[in-house]
Amino acid sequence: MSEIQELESHKEDLKRQVELRDQILKLSENHDFRKVIHDNFFEKETARNARIGGDPNLDEKQRNDALQMAMSAGHLQRYLSAQVLMGNQAENTIYQIDQALEELRTEEAD
């Protein structure tokens, strides 16, 4: 595979990352998503599960399950944030790839 083909292939992968970022940002602006995920899951459900996780009246498995559920909100938030950051970086890298492709094509034309 030539250098141009490799860069084009990498660029396509990066475009998918940018597309995922854009989808996450669009979702986060959606009123229903914010209500269900941010308000109910990230805040209310996480707090409820944290309280259950500390309830001495429950057995260890129930408390552990509740704590794992409480932690899942953090995992989802971290995933969404990481995908946005990776999409931002991918967008910058696409710009650099476009410049490199332009140089390579100019060299081939000469």
C-alpha positions in Angstrom: 0.0 0.0 0.0 1.4 3.4 -1.0 1.9 6.2 1.5 -1.0 8.1 -0.1 -3.3 5.0 0.3 -2.3 4.6 3.9 -3.0 8.2 4.7 -6.4 8.1 2.9 -7.3 4.9 4.8 -6.3 6.6 8.1 -8.2 9.7 7.2 -11.4 7.6 6.7 -11.0 6.1 10.2 -10.6 9.6 11.6 -13.7 10.8 9.8 -15.7 8.1 11.6 -14.3 9.3 14.9 -15.3 12.9 14.1 -18.8 11.6 13.1 -19.1 9.8 16.4 -18.1 13.0 18.2 -20.7 15.0 16.3 -23.4 12.4 17.1 -22.5 12.6 20.9 -22.6 16.4 20.8 -25.9 16.3 19.0 -27.3 13.9 21.6 -26.1 15.9 24.5 -28.1 18.9 23.1 -31.3 16.9 22.9 -33.7 17.7 25.6 -34.9 14.1 26.1 -31.4 12.8 26.2 -30.4 15.4 28.8 -33.5 14.6 30.9 -33.1 10.8 30.7 -29.4 10.4 30.8 -28.0 13.5 32.6 -30.9 14.3 35.0 -32.2 10.8 35.8 -29.3 8.4 35.2 -26.2 10.5 36.0 -27.7 12.3 39.0 -30.7 10.6 40.5 -30.1 7.0 39.8 -26.4 7.2 40.7 -27.2 8.9 44.0 -29.9 6.2 44.7 -27.5 3.4 44.0 -24.8 5.0 46.1 -27.2 5.1 49.0 -28.2 1.5 48.5 -24.5 0.5 48.3 -24.1 1.7 51.8 -27.2 0.1 53.3 -26.2 -2.3 56.0 -29.6 -4.0 55.8 -28.7 -5.5 52.4 -26.4 -8.4 51.8 -22.9 -7.8 50.3 -23.9 -8.8 46.8 -26.8 -6.4 46.7 -24.6 -3.5 48.0 -21.9 -4.4 45.5 -24.3 -4.5 42.6 -25.7 -1.1 43.6 -22.2 0.4 43.8 -21.3 -1.1 40.4 -24.4 0.6 38.9 -23.5 3.9 40.6 -20.1 3.7 39.0 -21.5 2.9 35.6 -22.6 6.5 35.2 -19.0 7.7 35.6 -17.9 5.1 33.1 -20.5 6.4 30.6 -19.6 10.0 31.2 -15.9 9.2 30.8 -16.6 7.3 27.5 -18.6 10.2 26.1 -16.0 12.8 27.1 -13.2 10.7 25.7 -15.0 10.2 22.4 -15.5 13.9 22.0 -11.8 14.6 22.8 -10.7 11.9 20.4 -13.0 13.4 17.7 -11.5 16.8 18.3 -8.0 15.3 17.9 -9.1 13.4 14.8 -10.4 16.6 13.2 -7.0 18.2 13.7 -5.2 15.1 12.4 -7.4 15.1 9.3 -6.2 18.6 8.6 -2.5 17.5 8.9 -3.2 14.5 6.7 -4.8 16.7 4.0 -1.6 18.8 4.0 0.6 15.8 3.8 -1.5 14.4 0.9 -1.3 17.6 -0.9 2.5 17.6 -0.6 2.8 14.0 -1.7 0.6 14.5 -4.7 2.6 17.6 -5.7 5.8 15.6 -5.5 4.3 12.8 -7.6 3.2 15.4 -10.2 6.7 16.8 -10.5 
